[in-house]
């Protein structure tokens, strides 16, 4: 099982930079942030923008892969996002994982004047966006006329360092999103609060969605995101103890998502799992 580290971009930049560098030095598979403008539970929490901070991470992190886990399709025009992703792929020397989802934080949309369609529409938007993004990464010019997005003889140069394109990671839980992941994803990331059975149920639904379209389920790497609160006594060890169960259920990549900066000893405790699972 691959082990990766993620820290919410809600702390002073020197704290983020130290975490990125330490996680890289300890040998984590990848290092991630997330894509929000407000705090997740308290909107007033100071939060750095995900993709600009990811560009900084691409320079600080020299070995591990990097990602913004996950971007929201509602925040940016897909052609612009494709260009941003290629830029970060080049900055990192080809270490970007492109992670995206349908979005959920309504307060951010309302505050910034962004449209927040119903869930089914956001899934349809994501389907169109991924079609455009993949074509921009792999074709010379792209024309696409969709319900939500449009590009006309669009150019997207340079192309990604990674060929044919950076791996596409889709964060999904519900059936429609899992069907979309079956069509587009190289990796599926299922969020979890330690509920192995719930993750396994979604994993099985993804298998069925792949079968419906004739795709080999083995072509999608299965990942879990564990939400960690190292300031809460015992919570870190409680969640880490579930990793063998996730592995038994078919998980091949665990993203340890920290909501407070871990101590050096706590991060080393997590890094000790690398290669052990």
Secondary structure, DSSP 8 states (H G I E B T S, - for coil): -EEEEEE-S-S-HHHHHHHHHHHHHHT-SEEEE---SS-SSSTTS----HHHHHHHHHHH-SSSEEEETTEETTTS-HHHHHHHHHHHHHHTTS-EEEEEE----HHHHHHHT-----HHHHHHHHHHHHHHHHHHHHSSEEEEE-SS-EEEEEE--S--SSSS---EEEE--SHHHHHHHHHH-SEEEEEESS-HHHHHHHHHHHHHHHHHHT--GGGSEEEEEEEE-TTSTTHHHHHHTTHHHHHHTT--EEEEEESS---HHHHHHHHTTTTT-
